[in-house]
Amino acid sequence: MTHAPDGLPALTSATPAELEWREESSGLSPHSRVFDDVYFSRHDGRAETEHVFIHANHLPQRFQEWTLERPFVIGETGFGTGLNMLCAWQAFDQHAPAGARLHLVSTERYPMSAADLAQALAGWPDLADRAAALIEAWPEPVIGVHRLTLSPRVTLDLHIGDSSERLALLDGRVDAWFLDGFAPAKNPDMWQPALFEQMAARSRPGATFATFTCAGIVKRGLKAAGFQWRKVPGHGRKREMLAGEIDTPPADKRRQATPWYSPPPALPHRRVAVIGAGIAGCATAEALARRGIEVTLIDSTAPGAGASGNEQGALYVKLAADTNHQSRVYLAGLLYSQRWLARLDGEGQLWSPCGVLQLAHGDREARRQRRFLEHHPLPHSVVHSIDAAQASQLAGVPVTAGGLCYPGAGWVKPRALCEFLVARPGVNFVKAQIHDLKASDQGWRLLGTAADGSQVAVDADQVVIATAHQANQFAYTQGLPLQPVRGQVSRWRLPPDAPAPQRVVCAGGYVAPPLEGVLTFGATFVPGRSDADTLPEDHAANLRELDQTLPGYSDRLRAQGITLSTESLDGRGGVRCASPDKSPYAGPLPDQQAWVEDYAVLEKDATRVPDTPGRHHRGLWISAAHGSRGLASAPLCAEVLASRICDEPLPLEAPLADHLHPGRRVIRDIIQGKRRH
């Protein structure tokens, strides 16, 4: 597998599974052409799964006795058809207490198509509902992590790629392993020491494993990695199999060179306060409430009143031509937002996956897009090249340039989405201006003022700050670099028979398909300004940008006797928030003074890294700096925060989670001598 310059596997499509369906007495069974091996026997595959993985890991009893706040985590090497995980989910529903949660983590190098999954799982009617949920959420075949919410209390993280490589990048720990995959003789590349070492490193103390094989390479690899194994009765004609556990997993040494990114210890989180009800805060509230947490969402005005308050906004990203961490995060975020919105709003009341056309006006942008496609051979269903004629046909209006098409992207109603998220069960909205945070042994007390002038006090175990460019106005966040960016969209009510795009069209700005007869386009981008008034000069700038995005559009309107001018527009101003490197902040808030003390030596020699984990403010988090792409980043960042708070595996690879850490600029400033004790 090739790797990008940033050290992660290349950002590319996965190789699909090559299947052959073979007739058995009980029906067709899927067979891998690559490995010349069967995924399962239709005759007894279900019974084998339950014997080898469910019962050898003692899951029914462990589920029944599960009382921890965090979810029970199952790791699997080789997702295949998903049969193992669906059986685990069924056992969990049958045996676990009502408040328990299950988190599934599975690797798969050669993912099946949704249609093949449906055919493979069709033989078990009692799994039909669960199989349908899996198939409906099935992700695009892109190398990386894909979080699927299968039910209110069951989550699947599908890690597409090589098993050893995926586990090396996993940020999370596992309670029970399904060591699956094609037989060692058929698939020797997987059953290597590196796999067992990564399993051990990602295990919790006492984690168990089970596998169908007793091959010597497996026994030796498990023992060398620290697992204790024993032979137990196998299933059917197979006399023996292996099961065991690891009492003391090895320490996670991946952050030795960057100890400041070491995650803080898990804390109580029954009550969490979220400050700020824009898309970042509302998505975080939804993610926490979905996990059964009591959420108090606090805002000085109303949900979606700030930069997230537009009637319509574009759901799209602009990825770098050369792979970097930021592009990886935004592509993962775009794909997650598409699945998240489809799950929350299956009827399309709040969004439309109409597609986004990213046009290449000018040779420079055309070259950049060609280089992007050369470096990122992604699925056609994610992004592909189009010429001007294809772009015109897709847009429904003439355009003069080709570019990139993102078929699953589109537009969202940001304000309506925020209001919808606030109304989710478990979220309590409080209208107040929070002006102070007080730490205590029990957590936090938030002090503020309500609209009527009365004093407000909210107690919480933990706090998430999501107030965009105002997020650094608390004592604990001062010095965190945040930049306000003024933006204004323009809105024009279309006259009858006026032409309009059928998809979101982007160049410098964007124009969206009409919503309820209104065309939305823009938006201006003015760093350093925090005023939100609607300005005529910004309408004029948006009109100029519209003419560049859709050349000749105004002329065609004039030919129909329609005049598009600043006087005919209304719109809305807002203030976005950006970080210096244009990536969001999503993570625990560093104790900045402690970092300056602990890592002062880095100014003299950046290679002399102290063996000191980063100190963070206890139970204090941030989601901010989402800029103009918050619809593609905030929902995934909400999952990152909720997973950290709840001690779950993360929905991103460890290096990408570190890329989002709000302390990254602090370390940079220390190294450059800009922060001193």
LOFI-421596 format. One line per 3 residues: for each residue x, y, z of C-alpha. Coordinates in steps of 0.02 Angstrom, whole numbers. Layout:
<rs>
X,Y,Z  ...
</rs>
This chain:
<rs>
0,0,0  71,171,-48  94,311,77
77,498,63  216,619,116  128,647,283
162,465,331  -18,403,325  -78,284,189
-116,371,26  -286,455,21  -365,345,-110
-501,222,-153  -496,50,-74  -480,-104,-183
-654,-181,-187  -685,-361,-139  -687,-482,-286
-825,-606,-253  -883,-768,-325  -1048,-838,-266
-1042,-1026,-244  -1191,-1139,-228  -1217,-1234,-66
-1363,-1341,-12  -1429,-1196,92  -1396,-1058,-37
-1258,-954,-114  -1100,-918,-11  -978,-776,-48
-802,-832,-97  -650,-718,-116  -563,-732,-284
-409,-643,-213  -383,-765,-69  -473,-917,-141
-565,-936,23  -744,-927,84  -808,-785,193
-924,-905,282  -1017,-1063,246  -1202,-1032,214
-1230,-1201,297  -1156,-1160,467  -1072,-990,456
-1187,-911,584  -1160,-1053,709  -972,-1040,683
-974,-852,716  -1070,-873,878  -959,-1016,938
-790,-941,891  -814,-756,925  -968,-728,1034
-954,-869,1159  -764,-892,1162  -752,-709,1214
-890,-740,1345  -987,-593,1275  -1163,-635,1336
-1104,-639,1517  -991,-487,1497  -1130,-387,1415
-1251,-434,1554  -1128,-374,1687  -1075,-213,1597
-1102,-61,1709  -969,63,1652  -1013,232,1576
-900,201,1426  -953,78,1291  -895,-101,1279
-772,-105,1132  -750,-250,1011  -606,-248,887
-604,-354,731  -475,-392,598  -574,-418,439
-751,-351,429  -797,-456,278  -986,-471,268
-1014,-397,441  -1090,-559,505  -979,-563,661
-1023,-386,709  -1210,-408,678  -1209,-562,789
-1116,-465,924  -1244,-325,909  -1386,-449,926
-1306,-528,1080  -1280,-355,1154  -1463,-309,1131
-1515,-474,1210  -1402,-467,1363  -1340,-291,1401
-1426,-171,1522  -1531,-32,1446  -1402,104,1479
-1253,9,1407  -1172,51,1240  -1074,-52,1114
-933,14,1005  -873,-93,860  -705,-65,776
-668,-167,621  -534,-163,487  -563,-210,306
-439,-198,163  -558,-255,26  -732,-187,66
-886,-262,-16  -1015,-158,-105  -1180,-124,-17
-1267,-238,-141  -1148,-382,-104  -1172,-354,83
-1360,-365,61  -1346,-528,-35  -1222,-603,87
-1330,-564,239  -1498,-605,163  -1500,-782,233
-1535,-731,413  -1706,-650,434  -1679,-618,620
-1532,-504,573  -1627,-414,436  -1659,-251,531
-1480,-239,587  -1416,-282,414  -1527,-147,340
-1455,-17,459  -1279,-68,411  -1315,-64,225
-1403,105,235  -1252,181,323  -1121,91,217
-982,215,176  -888,259,19  -737,144,-11
-605,270,42  -450,222,143  -476,288,320
-598,286,465  -785,288,436  -900,309,586
-1072,230,566  -1208,256,696  -1305,94,683
-1428,125,826  -1442,245,973  -1322,138,1073
-1218,45,942  -1078,127,842  -967,49,709
-800,123,657  -751,41,493  -565,63,464
-537,33,279  -360,-22,242  -227,-145,296
-266,-217,469  -95,-189,549  -83,-14,477
-258,31,532  -231,-31,710  -67,64,720
-168,223,686  -315,180,799  -342,302,942
-437,193,1063  -432,32,1164  -522,-134,1145
-606,-253,1269  -627,-405,1156  -548,-455,990
-620,-552,845  -459,-611,763  -535,-653,595
-484,-649,415  -448,-775,281  -345,-925,338
-159,-893,372  -110,-1007,229  -220,-904,112
-182,-731,181  -7,-734,258  18,-546,237
-109,-511,375  -56,-641,503  110,-559,543
194,-507,708  148,-325,674  -37,-368,683
-24,-452,853  87,-312,919  -41,-181,869
-183,-283,944  -88,-290,1108  -49,-104,1105
-231,-60,1075  -299,-177,1210  -367,-135,1381
-300,-236,1529  -388,-404,1527  -444,-391,1346
-490,-559,1271  -472,-630,1098  -539,-777,999
-493,-847,829  -540,-999,725  -359,-1044,685
-224,-1138,783  -86,-1103,657  88,-1094,730
121,-919,663  -33,-859,759  14,-942,923
192,-878,914  137,-702,865  8,-690,1004
130,-751,1137  267,-633,1081  146,-486,1090
96,-529,1269  -64,-627,1245  -95,-787,1340
-177,-917,1228  -255,-1086,1252  -334,-1214,1139
-521,-1234,1158  -645,-1341,1061  -674,-1281,885
-832,-1282,784  -897,-1419,672  -758,-1517,590
-625,-1404,663  -567,-1492,822  -478,-1344,904
-468,-1154,902  -379,-1021,1006  -443,-905,1142
-355,-803,1273  -321,-633,1350  -189,-503,1386
-170,-449,1567  -49,-304,1547  -45,-223,1375
112,-127,1325  117,60,1350  64,168,1203
226,250,1148  162,333,990  164,507,1068
341,500,1139  394,633,1015  237,738,1049
190,704,1231  88,864,1238  -46,777,1135
-68,636,1262  -255,631,1297  -312,678,1473
-384,541,1585  -569,499,1577  -678,596,1700
-860,590,1754  -972,656,1616  -1153,632,1665
-1184,819,1644  -1096,921,1510  -1122,1105,1472
-1094,1168,1295  -1071,1356,1273  -1123,1417,1101
-1270,1360,994  -1197,1375,820  -1168,1220,715
-1014,1172,818  -1105,1182,984  -1268,1106,924
-1180,959,840  -1080,930,999  -1240,935,1104
-1321,807,988  -1169,692,994  -1164,696,1185
-1352,678,1209  -1354,528,1092  -1238,445,1217
-1361,472,1359  -1274,624,1431  -1374,766,1508
-1327,918,1402  -1355,1100,1444  -1332,1205,1287
-1307,1389,1324  -1312,1537,1205  -1339,1723,1230
-1467,1735,1090  -1539,1582,1000  -1485,1424,909
-1404,1469,745  -1403,1655,782  -1222,1687,734
-1124,1634,582  -1227,1473,578  -1388,1570,557
-1403,1576,368  -1555,1504,283  -1446,1405,163
-1263,1359,159  -1150,1252,51  -1089,1082,111
-923,1064,22  -735,1064,43  -585,1124,-56
-447,995,-38  -262,1028,-62  -178,963,-219
-45,880,-112  -105,769,30  -97,847,202
-179,822,371  -301,964,344  -369,889,183
-385,719,265  -487,793,406  -601,891,290
-632,745,173  -671,631,321  -783,770,388
-876,791,223  -911,604,210  -964,597,392
-1079,749,374  -1165,666,226  -1200,508,327
-1247,609,483  -1371,717,391  -1446,567,299
-1475,481,467  -1546,634,555  -1650,696,408
-1690,553,292  -1831,651,210  -1718,795,159
-1807,934,252  -1644,1011,313  -1523,975,172
-1503,917,-6  -1362,807,-75  -1388,889,-244
-1202,886,-285  -1068,1020,-290  -974,1080,-444
-805,1158,-405  -758,1250,-564  -582,1283,-623
-581,1461,-690  -407,1494,-751  -257,1385,-795
-185,1390,-620  -340,1316,-539  -357,1189,-680
-178,1131,-650  -210,1121,-463  -364,1014,-489
-274,898,-609  -135,875,-481  -265,842,-347
-344,703,-450  -174,628,-490  -129,621,-306
-300,567,-244  -379,427,-348  -542,431,-251
-706,345,-296  -807,425,-436  -950,437,-311
-844,550,-200  -761,664,-328  -721,660,-514
-672,773,-657  -798,855,-773  -776,964,-927
-871,1124,-963  -1008,1037,-1061  -1037,911,-921
-1033,1050,-792  -1163,1149,-889  -1275,997,-903
-1261,958,-717  -1281,1139,-664  -1432,1169,-774
-1360,1337,-827  -1216,1371,-947  -1041,1377,-872
-878,1407,-962  -760,1294,-863  -748,1116,-807
-687,1062,-637  -726,938,-500  -894,861,-459
-934,803,-282  -1095,704,-311  -1141,679,-128
-1110,856,-67  -1241,993,-78  -1324,1121,33
-1393,1132,210  -1512,1245,305  -1392,1293,446
-1511,1389,558  -1649,1259,541  -1522,1121,573
-1466,1206,735  -1646,1222,792  -1676,1039,751
-1523,983,850  -1571,1085,1002  -1740,997,1004
-1659,825,1016  -1696,723,1174  -1572,757,1313
-1529,936,1262  -1586,1078,1375  -1566,1252,1300
-1528,1399,1414  -1527,1577,1348  -1389,1668,1442
-1223,1756,1420  -1089,1657,1511  -952,1771,1577
-855,1660,1697  -804,1480,1726  -762,1417,1901
-670,1253,1921  -706,1141,2071  -666,965,2129
-837,911,2063  -819,994,1892  -870,1168,1837
-990,1307,1882  -1038,1423,1739  -1093,1598,1789
-1190,1712,1675  -1332,1832,1645  -1502,1795,1570
-1592,1911,1449  -1694,1986,1592  -1537,2030,1690
-1553,1889,1816  -1400,1788,1864  -1379,1612,1796
-1274,1472,1870  -1253,1304,1783  -1158,1157,1860
-1078,1026,1750  -951,887,1757  -868,950,1598
-882,1099,1480  -864,1122,1292  -832,1298,1228
-901,1325,1053  -919,1514,1038  -818,1540,878
-709,1696,880  -764,1736,1058  -700,1570,1124
-538,1647,1190  -627,1771,1302  -623,1658,1455
-476,1655,1576  -435,1476,1527  -433,1512,1340
-345,1680,1331  -199,1672,1212  -279,1540,1100
-257,1616,926  -426,1645,844  -465,1763,702
-636,1838,663  -682,1834,479  -829,1936,420
-938,1859,286  -1099,1909,200  -1214,1809,89
-1335,1887,-35  -1511,1826,-68  -1619,1864,-219
-1800,1813,-245  -1808,1739,-418  -1936,1812,-539
-2043,1686,-631  -1950,1588,-765  -1779,1654,-711
-1641,1526,-739  -1553,1455,-586  -1424,1319,-550
-1482,1146,-502  -1325,1108,-402  -1210,1208,-291
-1082,1292,-404  -918,1354,-329  -773,1454,-395
-712,1595,-283  -880,1597,-195  -1033,1488,-217
-1211,1496,-280  -1340,1370,-221  -1497,1304,-304
-1649,1410,-257  -1729,1374,-91  -1913,1420,-84
-1889,1533,-235  -1736,1624,-164  -1562,1615,-239
-1420,1621,-111  -1243,1665,-163  -1082,1735,-91
-998,1743,25  -876,1882,62  -722,1840,164
-644,1983,263  -518,1927,396  -502,2031,552
-676,2107,550  -811,2059,674  -956,2171,620
-1110,2081,557  -1212,2219,475  -1275,2192,298
-1174,2306,184  -1211,2364,4  -1027,2350,-42
-1029,2166,7  -1182,2138,-102  -1084,2217,-244
-937,2103,-210  -1052,1951,-211  -1127,2005,-378
-952,2017,-452  -912,1844,-384  -1075,1777,-457
-1026,1843,-628  -858,1753,-614  -939,1591,-555
-1078,1594,-685  -1011,1701,-828  -1150,1778,-930
-1285,1741,-802  -1328,1925,-776  -1331,1953,-964
-1455,1810,-988  -1565,1885,-853  -1560,2056,-938
-1609,1974,-1101  -1767,1918,-1012  -1796,2092,-945
-1734,2048,-770  -1613,2163,-680  -1503,2092,-543
-1431,2235,-438  -1380,2272,-259  -1548,2359,-232
-1641,2197,-270  -1543,2096,-142  -1561,2059,41
-1440,1954,139  -1356,1921,302  -1189,1962,380
-1100,1848,502  -932,1821,585  -840,1659,555
-690,1604,654  -523,1540,589  -361,1476,662
-192,1531,595  -169,1366,501  -353,1361,445
-389,1194,531  -520,1183,669  -484,1164,855
-566,1009,928  -496,937,1087  -449,968,1269
-393,1142,1316  -210,1149,1364  -149,1231,1523
-47,1355,1423  62,1415,1566  101,1236,1616
151,1197,1436  267,1347,1433  351,1282,1592
356,1098,1543  418,1122,1365  528,1276,1380
680,1175,1327  606,1158,1152  653,1338,1114
838,1293,1127  825,1122,1047  663,1058,972
730,880,976  748,878,1167  570,825,1202
533,809,1389  448,648,1445  302,748,1514
121,722,1458  31,882,1416  -66,959,1559
-244,1010,1518  -381,1103,1608  -482,965,1689
-641,929,1591  -629,1083,1480  -642,1066,1290
-660,1172,1134  -735,1159,960  -698,1316,860
-611,1391,708  -719,1299,582  -709,1446,461
-820,1437,308  -822,1246,301  -906,1212,469
-1043,1105,393  -907,985,337  -800,991,496
-908,1028,649  -1009,865,653  -853,756,644
-765,866,772  -917,843,884  -888,654,873
-704,678,913  -748,775,1071  -889,658,1125
-775,508,1099  -636,585,1203  -756,635,1341
-836,462,1344  -672,364,1331  -715,288,1162
-610,251,1008  -596,406,900  -672,425,725
-505,487,657  -330,418,651  -220,471,797
-111,591,693  -268,679,630  -339,695,806
-173,774,856  -185,891,707  -348,959,780
-277,981,955  -300,1162,1015  -125,1161,1090
-35,1143,924  -5,1330,908  57,1342,1088
195,1216,1051  239,1305,889  254,1470,982
363,1393,1118  482,1320,988  492,1489,900
525,1582,1062  360,1675,1061  305,1606,1231
420,1604,1380  403,1568,1564
</rs>
